[in-house]
């Protein structure tokens, strides 16, 4: 073989080998390529080495030198490919993960659950259901009649201050009257009594909104449970018994309840209810005997029927039950917190 032909063959071999090693995408492909070029029996390098025998004797030193250079080039490219695959790791280490072992136990998908406040709502419904109260519902967007007027809250009362409420801008233009996010569930008392003749024995649970600054016990959106019982001969003793029974059922029998005189325009007399928490007391709701003006506003006869009503903060009850010391935890949506319930 002429020297020139031999040298050209070597060049092609080296170029092919470098390209093939660079293209090898995993250990298996690299091994196939390695055998093709540097295989001891039938690799292309071996064949070239044999081919050197047919080069003129005088040209052999040049051919030999060139062969060694090509061989080094091929070996360097092979080593580089090994290192690339080992360092990238992706393709070779991905292998075991791809193996499917049907005998291994499966991974249980993480299933969510109801939010603690929703769980509390369900439990409170259960407790009050056993005391004969059925559940009523009302809208979160309210008019002033249901949020204030029928509840005996006059237009100059500070609770009606726009700064104390979330009024809906432009509602007056589109609905002909101001609308607001309800600030209390007492609205549902009015809606139920407007629709139903006495006796009435309902609870209503849901969201209410106030522009309160968030702190450990306040949040601008929170939940209340409203209770209303109207019948003949209902007294304050009934109210206190129901609230005590309710608190003991939800919080356990070691909870203490105390009633403080208070004022609400829609109850007379009115009380604020506190629950014991360690050595402390924390307010959990307001209550009282339904004001005769409210009964009249819905067409009931205050000479015929009396009633009691209460409105309790659901977050505060849930906090006391589970030892949560900051109401803001409920609304951070941190699953590490939520998973504990
Ligand atoms: C009322 O909302 C009255 N409607 C309760 C009522 C109903 C009285 C029926 C008489 C008859 P008050 O504003 O006090 O009352 O709120 C009641 C409870 O809601 C509070 O005791 C507290 O537990 C909870 N609460 C009030 N504001 C917040 C707030 N920003 N964040 C969390 N809970 C609150």
Boltz pocket constraint, residues with backbone or C-beta under 6 A from the ligand:
constraints:
  - pocket:
      binder: B
      contacts: [[A, 183], [A, 184], [A, 185], [A, 186], [A, 210], [A, 212], [A, 217], [A, 218], [A, 219], [A, 220], [A, 221], [A, 222], [A, 223], [A, 224], [A, 227], [A, 264], [A, 266], [A, 267], [A, 270], [A, 271], [A, 273], [A, 283], [A, 284], [A, 285], [A, 286], [A, 287], [A, 288], [A, 309], [A, 310], [A, 311], [A, 312], [A, 313], [A, 314], [A, 315], [A, 316], [A, 327]]
      max_distance: 6.0
